[in-house]
């Protein structure tokens, strides 16, 4: 396994090592390739939780 940081590229919809697309097109960094692969799922879960919290405040 590669050392260093991992990113999820939003342009290519794939996990990349440090040497990849510009950071503006990526989510991360993450400590592992596996963690980076779950970036979109975690973001969706967090957005849902925030939306529900906002709805509770109304």
C-alpha positions in Angstrom: 0.0 0.0 0.0 1.2 3.5 -0.8 2.3 5.9 1.9 1.0 9.4 1.9 -2.4 11.0 1.4 -5.3 9.9 -0.8 -7.9 12.0 -2.5 -11.3 11.5 -4.2 -11.3 13.2 -7.6 -14.7 14.8 -8.4 -13.7 15.2 -12.1 -12.9 11.5 -12.7 -14.9 10.0 -9.9 -12.1 7.9 -8.6 -9.5 7.7 -5.8 -6.1 9.2 -6.5 -2.8 9.4 -4.6 -1.1 12.8 -3.9 0.1 13.0 -7.5 -3.3 13.5 -9.2 -5.6 16.2 -10.3 -5.5 19.7 -8.8 -6.8 19.9 -5.3 -9.7 22.1 -6.4 -11.2 19.1 -8.2 -10.7 16.7 -5.2 -12.1 15.9 -1.8 -9.5 15.1 0.9 -6.9 14.4 1.9 -7.6 11.1 3.5 -5.1 8.8 5.3 -6.0 5.7 3.2 -7.3 4.7 -0.2 -10.3 3.0 1.5 -11.2 6.1 3.4 -11.0 8.2 0.3 -13.3 5.8 -1.6 -16.1 6.6 0.9 -15.8 10.3 0.6 -19.0 10.8 -1.4 -21.0 8.6 0.9 -19.8 10.4 4.0 -20.5 13.8 2.4 -24.1 12.7 1.5 -24.7 11.4 5.1 -23.4 14.7 6.6 -25.5 16.8 4.2 -28.6 14.8 5.1 -27.9 15.2 8.9 -27.4 19.0 8.4 -30.6 19.3 6.4 -32.5 17.5 9.1 -31.0 19.6 11.8 -32.0 22.8 9.9 -35.5 21.5 9.4 -35.7 20.9 13.2 -34.7 24.6 13.8 -37.6 25.9 11.7 
